[in-house]
Amino acid sequence: MIGTQIGRRGALLGAAAAVSTFAIGGRAFAQTQPVVFGALPPLTGAGGPYGPAMLRAMQGVVEAANSAGGIKGRQVRLAFEDDQTNPDAGVRGARKLIDVDRVQALMGTWASSVTTAVAPLCWENRVPLFTVSGADSITLLPHQGYIFRTQPNSRLQIETATKWLLGKGARRVFHMAAQSPFAQSSQDVMTEVMRAGGGAVSGYVVYERDKTAFRSEVDQIMRSRSDTVMLNGYLPDVTILLRELFRAGFDGRRFTFAYAAPASVFGTLPNEVTNGLTTFQPSPDLNSPAFTRLKAAFGSTEVDPYSAQVHDHATMAILAAAQGGDATGTVIRDNVRKICQGDGEKVDNVTDGLRLIAAGRAVNFEGASGPCEFDERGDIRGTKFRYEVAEGGAYKVLELV
């Protein structure tokens, strides 16, 4: 059962198992130490609304694995650091997890800038990195197969969103983007798709995220005669932009990523400012048994896409280690695809997966986020998207496609 605490003691799950010896592939292993995995979620900063729930989801998988006997009799321990949604803090946290805690896999990086900074440490130390970051550039890095991304890349996200906007009648879209690895790739794709659909990007501004006012940028939007503004930023800056667009009298469509305007925005802005705001996000598999269990365990806490994805990160890392008969980073890397794509028996949780692997049977894991099938670069092959609109201080689902 998923615990409610996110403190360090709650995260460092499982003490070393009693000494046991058993054969794997003809070799005898004495198991005296736990397998250590690392979590690097954004507990503070722009990603702070998501990090605690992400950590909680990973902890739950580790608890379930330990209750089932762990990985080949070894208990699993989850060490974590707060990346603060900041590349420098992320690198410090990753160094500590890799050099001090000796983690065999790292999971849960959220911001693309953090993942970009952390990734070289992972492949240089042969530590697989499971991420929910979207920037195209991440899996173009020379990562030697050590990156697995469950979040659709920026091309897929922006292409899908832009086509949806075109289908709703958008013809002139102004792109407001926070400075990030996601910005330019988003602009390139949006321009291409809008032009092919008979529309245009009517303006493009990249801004610093720590600004406290956007009057000149909003003036540009108002002069552009745009019917839609894409707010490609994070919660703090998007909150300010929504307020200033309202004051300026912008009456076009306001469209943003769900992570940039989560439900907490309704506690900051009045309904008259948020009404009509449209958000989109990759959606978990809402009908899967894995998602249903995670939702029940979370209770009143929403299972957002990132929590569902990191639930699957932890499960894949554990099952890959069990499948490979060893818990090194390279073994985990080499066995991820073996446990989540292929002709094996379908499983949706770590307990059943460990049981089947122990019995020598092949498994095909599909989790709370949906099927976990990766292309040769480590990108997830596809997912559903959910579109919602703000009405009276709450979101209403428009479409799930």
C-alpha positions, -999 to +999 in steps of 0.1 A: +000+000+000+014+034-009+023+054+022+014+090+028+049+102+040+075+116+016+102+121+041+137+106+037+129+078+062+098+069+042+117+068+010+147+047+020+127+016+019+139-018+029+169-028+050+194-053+038+180-087+034+194-116+054+222-134+037+209-159+011+226-178-017+209-190-048+217-198-084+210-176-114+220-189-148+244-215-132+261-190-109+257-187-072+251-152-057+254-143-020+229-115-015+236-093+015+228-058+003+197-041-010+193-029-046+194+009-045+174+029-070+174+067-072+146+092-075+151+128-086+117+145-087+110+182-084+098+185-048+102+223-050+104+249-078+082+251-109+076+213-108+068+213-071+031+207-076+040+173-091+071+160-073+057+148-040+030+127-057+057+113-081+078+103-052+049+087-035+041+066-066+077+053-068+077+045-031+045+024-035+061+003-062+092-003-041+070-013-011+051-038-032+083-053-046+097-057-012+065-073+001+069-098-028+104-108-018+123-081-037+146-087-066+158-123-065+156-121-027+173-087-024+152-059-009+149-026-028+158+007-013+147+041-028+171+070-022+159+104-034+170+140-038+150+172-047+161+185-081+143+218-072+134+221-110+168+235-114+197+220-135+224+228-109+205+213-081+196+184-103+233+177-110+242+179-073+214+155-065+224+131-092+260+131-082+250+123-046+227+095-057+253+080-081+285+085-061+272+081-025+241+060-026+254+040-056+221+038-073+216+013-102+190+034-120+177+069-117+141+080-124+116+108-121+134+138-137+107+163-148+121+195-164+139+191-197+167+214-185+173+191-155+172+159-175+196+174-201+221+184-173+218+150-155+219+127-185+257+127-191+263+116-155+240+087-160+254+073-192+290+079-181+283+059-150+262+033-167+230+042-148+198+041-168+177+073-166+139+071-168+124+105-174+091+123-180+108+153-198+097+161-233+124+180-252+134+163-284+171+170-278+172+146-248+171+114-267+193+128-294+221+129-269+248+101-272+233+082-243+242+047-254+207+034-247+207+046-211+177+069-215+140+057-214+114+084-218+077+077-210+067+113-218+060+119-255+087+140-270+081+176-279+075+170-316+047+145-309+032+168-282+033+200-302+023+184-335-007+168-318-017+200-300-013+222-331-034+199-352-061+199-325-061+237-325-064+238-363-093+215-360-110+239-336-106+268-360-073+284-349-055+302-377-032+327-360-014+313-329+009+335-309+036+314-292+048+326-257+076+303-246+097+302-214+134+299-220+140+261-220+152+233-243+115+228-252+110+263-266+128+263-300+118+228-310+082+236-301+083+267-323+098+248-353+071+221-351+042+246-346+053+267-375+055+237-398+021+222-387+003+256-388+016+264-423+006+229-436-029+234-421-035+269-436-026+289-406+004+307-392+023+314-360+015+351-356+042+358-331+070+341-311+085+354-279+110+336-256+110+350-221+129+345-188+109+325-164+116+346-133+099+378-147+072+393-126+055+412-154+049+407-191+034+440-202+054+444-233+049+408-244+012+411-238+012+443-259+028+423-287+001+396-285-027+423-286-012+439-317-008+406-335-045+400-340-041+364-329-071+342-323-051+319-300-021+322-276+000+292-267+014+296-232+045+274-233+058+279-197+054+269-161+029+276-134+045+308-119+049+326-152+017+313-168-002+325-138+011+361-143+005+359-181-032+348-176-038+377-153-022+402-176-040+388-207-073+392-188-065+428-179-055+436-215-089+423-227-076+394-248-107+375-260-090+347-280-083+312-270-057+306-242-041+272-246-014+257-224+001+225-211-017+210-181+015+211-160+016+249-165-019+254-151-028+226-127-059+227-106-040+247-080-042+277-103-078+281-093-067+290-058-045+318-071-067+334-099-104+343-098-127+323-120-132+352-144-095+350-153-093+312-158-127+306-174-122+292-209-085+283-205-078+251-224-051+227-213-038+195-228-016+167-215-005+131-223-031+110-205-025+079-184-045+048-193-076+057-173-091+022-178-061+001-169-060-020-137-027-003-128-042+032-130-072+021-110-051+007-082-029+038-081-059+060-080-073+040-051-040+042-032-037+079-038-072+086-024-080+123-027-047+130-044-050+133-082-030+107-102-014+131-128+004+118-159+038+121-142+028+100-112+015+073-135+047+074-155+071+072-126+050+044-112+059+026-144+096+037-142+101+020-109+082-011-121+103-014-152+136-009-134+127-037-109+114-061-135+144-055-158+168-063-130+149-095-121+148-105-158+185-100-162+194-118-130+215-089-118+209-053-107+236-035-125+227-005-146+238-022-178+218-053-171+187-031-164+193-012-197+196-044-217+164-059-202+139-030-202+125-038-236+125-075-228+099-070-200+077-044-216+074-052-253+071-085-270+051-117-267+053-122-230+024-127-206+008-093-200+012-079-165+003-046-149+020-047-116+054-054-101+042-083-079+029-104-107+058-095-128+083-107-102+064-139-097+063-148-134+099-140-140+109-161-110+089-190-127+109-185-159+081-170-179+083-140-202+064-109-193+050-079-212+044-050-187+017-024-194+013+001-166-006+030-153+006+052-181-003+027-207+019+004-229+056+010-223+071+004-258+102+024-267+118+031-301+155+028-308+162+062-293+144+054-260+112+074-268+078+061-260+060+051-292+027+068-285+000+077-260-034+093-256-039+130-250-065+147-228-079+182-234-098+201-207-114+235-203-116+256-171-152+264-160-161+279-127-129+270-109-126+234-121-115+215-152-140+198-175-128+171-199-133+181-236-117+152-253-096+121-247-080+110-280 
